[in-house]
Amino acid sequence: MKILIYSINYSPELTGIGKYNGELAPFIAEKGLEVHVLTAPPYYPEWKRHQGYKNKYSTNIVNDSFRLYRCPVYVPKKVTTIARLLHLCSFAFSSALRLITLFKLKPDVVFLVQPTLFCAPAALLYCKLTGAKAVMHIQDFEVDAMLGLGLGKGSKLKRFAKRVEAWLMNKFDLVSSISYSMLDNAKAKGVEPSKLLYFPNWADTDFVTPDISGDDIREQWGYTSANKIVLYSGNIGQKQGLEILLDAALELITHSEVKFLVIGSGAYSATLQKMAHERELTNIRFLPLQAWELVPQILAMADVHLVIQKRGAADAVLPSKLTNVLSAGGHALITTDPETELGRIAVKYPGIYHCVEPENSTAFIAKLVKCLELNTREINGVARVYALENLNKDKVINRFIENLQQTIKS
């Protein structure tokens, strides 16, 4: 099987879609399959092109295993609605031109990752001309996310965007996504159930384990064993609604043992840090993204992990950061509504994590205080077992490869 992974994000991006694509391609290549990757220069979550990468077309062979084609992309200095749309359109245009040069490649499968949906027309035309099977993998419903955050408020615009989205999705041979609720959403948009496939984000359960100690890095970063560390790690974007974290830090500022730690970067990072400074929050610390090798220790040192999103975004997106928290047997507090994927999992697996409604500072702080009163140094066995059974990297990807092979034969 010859597969072309088509996505705006790829390694060495450390979080989100780029991280998963960066693990997927070499894994498939190690299985003896021919892999090609069409992507942009790395820029996420900092929204700044990584040092050492030029904004131009390039081709590289990665570890003698697969070819990586990078296409130029517009990366805005300030991420506004219009700027983000231009960003997505720029990659759709530059990658479409690159596809023309890859006509002779004739892959068996084109694996397009949403976002961005703007690449769908070029991907579908390429598949039509080359005879490849078209697979759309939904990491994020772009249209739902934009509308959920209040973008595109005009009813005519909303209807038009949803109609185009549904028409494009239905043209693909297979539509996969990272959660069952997102598959339900795709079905509600008119995608045939026979085309839907569950392909969750995974965790390296052999690398991120509860057996790792976080004592060394806790001491290295100036925390004591008496401190209760509340950790948010990952992308810092406006859709997360991280202002609620600052509300909690202000409320608990007199509790000297409680320390808030934010690790990550993103378009909203500077704004959030400025807000923390203006509130004179001495109990919160900001650090950039850390090396992957340190992740198990960082997860182990935290007492409570935060997964925070606004209500509209939480309905459409399953946070990828949660997979490693579960694998580590961590204790997480998540802002989500009962009808979302995260809410359903919490009901099905009692004790896996704690839930509180989004955008409610009072409820969030009260639940966080209760979480801090628990013995968070004990391993969350429910979370760890769930990760082993449902998120193991080898199981998830191998099952997906089998599904792709069946799709080719059909």
C-alpha positions in Angstrom: 0.0 0.0 0.0 1.2 3.5 -0.9 -0.2 6.3 1.2 0.1 10.1 0.9 -0.5 11.9 4.2 -1.8 15.4 3.4 -1.9 17.8 6.3 -0.8 21.4 7.1 0.8 20.2 10.4 3.7 17.8 10.9 6.8 17.1 13.0 8.8 18.7 14.6 5.6 20.4 16.0 5.4 19.2 19.5 1.7 19.4 20.1 -1.6 18.7 18.4 -2.0 17.4 14.9 1.6 17.8 13.9 2.7 15.5 16.7 0.4 12.7 15.7 1.2 13.0 12.0 4.9 12.9 13.0 4.3 9.6 14.7 2.0 8.1 12.2 4.2 8.4 9.1 7.3 6.6 10.5 5.1 4.0 12.1 3.5 3.1 8.8 6.9 3.2 7.0 8.3 0.7 9.6 5.5 -1.7 8.6 6.9 -1.8 5.1 4.4 0.5 3.5 5.4 3.3 1.1 4.7 6.7 2.7 4.7 10.2 1.4 3.9 13.4 3.4 2.6 16.7 2.0 2.8 19.4 4.6 3.9 23.0 5.4 6.9 24.2 7.4 6.4 23.8 11.1 4.9 26.8 12.8 2.5 25.5 15.5 1.6 26.3 18.3 3.9 29.3 18.4 2.4 30.7 15.1 5.9 31.4 14.0 7.9 29.4 11.4 10.4 27.3 13.2 14.0 28.3 13.0 15.9 26.5 10.2 12.9 26.1 7.9 12.4 28.2 4.9 9.0 29.2 3.5 9.4 27.5 0.2 8.9 24.2 -1.6 11.3 21.4 -0.6 11.6 17.6 -0.7 13.4 15.5 1.9 13.9 11.8 2.6 13.3 11.1 6.3 15.6 8.4 7.8 15.7 6.6 4.4 12.0 5.7 5.1 9.7 8.2 3.4 9.5 11.4 1.4 8.4 14.7 3.0 7.2 17.5 0.7 6.9 20.9 2.3 4.9 23.7 0.8 5.0 27.5 1.6 2.3 28.8 3.9 1.3 32.2 5.2 1.8 32.4 9.0 0.2 35.5 10.4 1.9 37.5 13.2 -1.5 38.2 14.7 -4.0 35.4 14.5 -7.4 37.0 13.7 -10.3 35.3 11.9 -9.3 36.7 8.5 -5.7 36.0 9.0 -6.4 32.4 10.0 -8.6 31.9 6.8 -5.8 33.4 4.7 -3.4 31.0 6.4 -5.5 28.0 5.6 -6.2 29.1 2.0 -2.5 29.8 1.4 -1.6 26.2 2.2 -4.5 24.8 0.2 -3.3 26.8 -2.9 0.5 26.0 -2.5 -0.2 22.3 -1.8 -2.6 22.0 -4.7 0.2 23.2 -7.0 2.6 20.6 -5.4 0.0 17.9 -6.0 0.4 18.5 -9.8 4.0 17.5 -9.6 3.1 14.3 -7.6 0.7 13.0 -10.3 3.1 10.2 -11.2 3.2 9.1 -7.6 -0.2 7.4 -7.9 -0.8 6.5 -4.3 -3.4 3.9 -3.2 -4.7 6.2 -0.5 -4.7 10.0 0.1 -5.1 10.6 3.8 -6.3 14.2 4.2 -6.4 15.6 7.7 -9.0 18.3 8.6 -8.1 21.0 9.3 -7.9 22.1 6.6 -11.1 21.5 4.7 -9.8 24.0 2.1 -7.6 21.2 0.8 -10.5 18.9 0.1 -11.2 20.0 -3.5 -7.6 19.5 -4.6 -7.4 16.2 -2.8 -10.6 14.9 -4.3 -9.5 15.9 -7.8 -6.1 14.3 -7.3 -7.7 11.1 -6.2 -10.1 11.2 -9.2 -7.2 11.5 -11.6 -4.8 9.0 -10.0 -7.4 6.4 -8.9 -6.5 6.7 -5.3 -9.0 6.2 -2.4 -9.8 9.5 -0.6 -9.8 9.4 3.2 -10.6 12.4 5.3 -9.5 12.3 8.9 -11.2 14.8 11.1 -9.1 16.1 14.0 -11.2 19.3 14.2 -14.5 20.3 12.6 -13.3 23.7 11.3 -16.8 24.9 10.5 -18.3 23.9 13.8 -15.3 25.3 15.7 -15.6 28.7 14.0 -19.4 28.9 14.4 -19.1 27.7 18.0 -16.8 30.6 18.8 -19.2 33.0 17.3 -17.6 33.4 13.9 -19.7 33.6 10.8 -22.9 34.7 12.7 -24.9 35.4 9.6 -27.5 32.7 9.1 -27.0 32.6 5.3 -23.2 32.3 5.7 -23.7 29.5 8.3 -26.0 27.6 6.0 -23.7 27.9 3.0 -20.6 26.8 5.0 -22.4 23.8 6.3 -23.7 22.8 2.9 -20.3 23.0 1.3 -18.7 21.1 4.2 -21.3 18.3 3.9 -21.0 18.0 0.2 -17.2 17.8 0.4 -17.2 15.2 3.1 -19.6 13.0 1.2 -17.2 12.8 -1.7 -14.6 10.9 0.3 -14.4 7.1 0.3 -13.8 7.0 4.1 -14.3 9.6 6.9 -12.5 8.9 10.1 -12.3 10.9 13.3 -10.9 10.8 16.8 -14.1 10.4 18.8 -17.5 8.7 18.6 -19.3 12.0 19.1 -17.4 13.5 16.2 -18.4 10.6 14.1 -22.0 11.2 15.1 -21.6 14.8 14.0 -20.3 13.6 10.6 -23.3 11.3 10.3 -25.6 14.1 11.2 -24.0 16.1 8.4 -25.1 13.4 6.0 -22.0 11.1 5.7 -23.1 7.5 5.1 -22.5 5.3 8.3 -20.7 2.7 6.1 -18.0 5.4 5.4 -17.4 6.3 9.0 -14.3 5.0 10.9 -13.1 5.5 14.5 -9.4 6.4 14.6 -8.6 8.0 18.0 -5.5 9.9 19.0 -3.2 7.5 20.8 -0.7 7.5 23.6 2.7 5.8 23.9 1.6 3.8 26.9 5.1 2.2 27.1 6.8 5.6 27.4 4.3 7.6 29.4 3.6 5.4 32.4 2.8 5.8 36.1 6.1 4.3 37.0 8.0 7.5 36.2 8.9 9.8 39.1 8.5 13.5 38.8 10.4 14.3 42.0 13.6 15.4 40.2 12.0 17.8 37.8 9.8 19.1 40.7 12.9 19.9 42.7 14.7 21.3 39.6 11.9 23.8 39.0 11.9 24.9 42.6 8.8 23.1 43.9 8.7 21.2 47.2 7.0 18.0 48.1 4.4 20.0 50.0 3.3 22.0 46.9 0.2 21.1 45.1 0.9 21.6 41.4 -2.0 22.4 39.0 -0.8 21.9 35.4 -2.0 23.1 32.1 0.1 21.9 29.2 -0.4 22.4 25.5 -1.6 25.0 23.0 -2.5 28.4 24.5 -5.2 29.6 22.2 -8.2 31.9 22.6 -10.6 28.9 22.1 -9.4 27.3 25.3 -10.9 29.9 27.6 -7.9 29.9 29.9 -8.9 33.1 31.6 -10.8 30.7 34.0 -7.4 29.4 35.1 -6.4 32.9 36.1 -9.6 33.3 38.1 -8.7 30.1 40.0 -5.2 31.3 40.7 -6.5 34.6 42.1 -9.0 32.8 44.3 -6.3 30.5 45.7 -3.5 33.0 45.9 -3.6 32.8 49.8 -3.1 29.0 49.6 0.7 29.1 49.5 1.0 25.4 48.8 -1.0 25.6 45.5 1.1 26.4 42.5 -0.2 26.9 38.9 2.0 25.9 36.1 1.3 26.6 32.4 3.6 24.9 29.9 3.1 25.7 26.2 2.9 28.4 23.6 0.4 29.7 21.2 -1.3 32.8 19.7 -2.9 33.7 23.1 0.2 33.1 25.3 1.4 36.7 25.5 -2.1 38.0 26.3 -2.6 35.4 29.0 0.7 36.2 30.6 0.0 39.9 30.5 -3.4 39.3 32.2 -1.6 37.3 34.9 0.9 40.1 35.5 -1.8 42.7 35.7 -3.6 40.6 38.4 -0.3 40.3 40.3 -0.6 36.5 40.3 2.5 35.3 42.1 1.3 31.7 42.2 1.4 31.0 38.5 4.3 30.3 36.3 4.7 30.1 32.5 7.2 27.9 30.7 7.6 27.1 27.0 6.9 23.7 25.5 9.4 21.1 26.8 11.2 18.3 25.1 9.2 15.1 24.6 11.7 13.2 26.6 10.6 15.2 29.7 6.9 14.7 29.3 6.6 11.6 31.5 8.3 13.4 34.4 6.3 16.6 33.9 3.1 14.6 34.0 4.2 12.7 37.0 5.0 15.8 39.1 1.5 17.4 38.6 -1.2 16.9 41.2 -4.1 18.0 39.0 -4.1 18.3 35.2 -6.3 20.9 33.6 -8.1 20.4 30.2 -9.9 23.7 29.6 -12.0 24.7 26.6 -14.9 27.0 25.9 -18.3 25.4 25.5 -18.6 25.8 21.7 -15.1 24.4 21.1 -15.5 21.6 23.6 -18.5 20.3 21.6 -16.5 19.9 18.4 -13.0 19.0 19.6 -11.6 16.1 21.6 -8.4 17.4 23.3 -5.3 15.4 22.3 -3.4 16.4 25.4 -5.7 14.2 27.5 -4.3 10.9 26.1 -1.0 11.3 27.8 -2.6 12.4 31.1 -4.6 9.2 31.1 -1.6 7.1 30.1 0.3 8.5 33.1 -2.5 7.7 35.4 -3.0 11.4 36.2 -5.9 13.2 37.9 -7.6 15.6 35.5 -10.2 18.3 35.8 -12.0 18.9 32.5 -14.4 21.6 31.4 -17.1 19.8 29.4 -20.8 19.3 29.2 -22.4 15.8 29.8 -23.5 15.3 26.2 -19.9 15.7 24.8 -17.5 12.8 24.2 -15.6 13.6 27.3 -18.8 13.8 29.3 -19.9 10.4 28.0 -16.6 8.8 28.8 -16.8 10.1 32.4 -20.2 8.4 32.9 -19.0 5.2 31.3 -15.7 5.1 33.3 -16.4 6.5 36.8 -13.3 8.1 38.3 -11.4 8.5 35.0 -11.4 12.3 35.5 -13.5 15.1 37.0 -15.8 17.2 34.9 -17.2 20.7 35.4 -19.3 22.8 33.0 -17.3 25.2 30.7 -17.0 28.9 31.3 -18.2 28.8 34.9 -15.4 30.2 37.2 -17.3 29.6 40.4 -18.0 25.9 39.6 -14.5 25.4 38.2 -12.8 26.8 41.3 -15.0 24.7 43.7 -14.3 21.5 41.8 -10.6 22.3 41.6 -10.5 22.7 45.4 -12.1 19.3 45.8 -9.6 17.8 43.5 -6.7 19.2 45.5 -8.1 17.7 48.6 -7.8 14.2 47.2 -4.7 12.1 47.4 -3.5 13.0 44.0 -0.1 11.3 44.5 -1.8 8.0 44.1 -2.1 6.6 40.5 -5.4 7.0 38.9 -5.9 3.3 38.0 -9.1 3.9 36.0 -7.3 6.4 33.7 -4.3 4.1 33.2 -6.4 1.0 32.4 -8.5 3.0 29.9 -5.3 4.2 28.1 -4.0 0.7 27.9 -7.2 -0.7 26.5 -8.2 2.1 24.2 -5.3 4.4 23.4 -2.3 2.1 22.9 -0.3 3.4 19.9 0.4 0.0 18.3 -3.2 -1.2 18.6 -4.7 2.0 17.3 -2.5 2.4 14.2 -2.4 -1.3 13.3 -6.1 -1.4 13.4 -6.3 1.6 11.1 -3.8 0.2 8.6 -6.0 -2.9 8.3 -9.1 -0.7 7.7 -7.2 1.2 4.9 -6.2 -2.0 3.3 -9.8 -3.2 3.3 -10.9 0.1 1.8 -8.4 -0.3 -1.1 -9.8 -3.8 -1.8 -13.4 -2.7 -1.9 
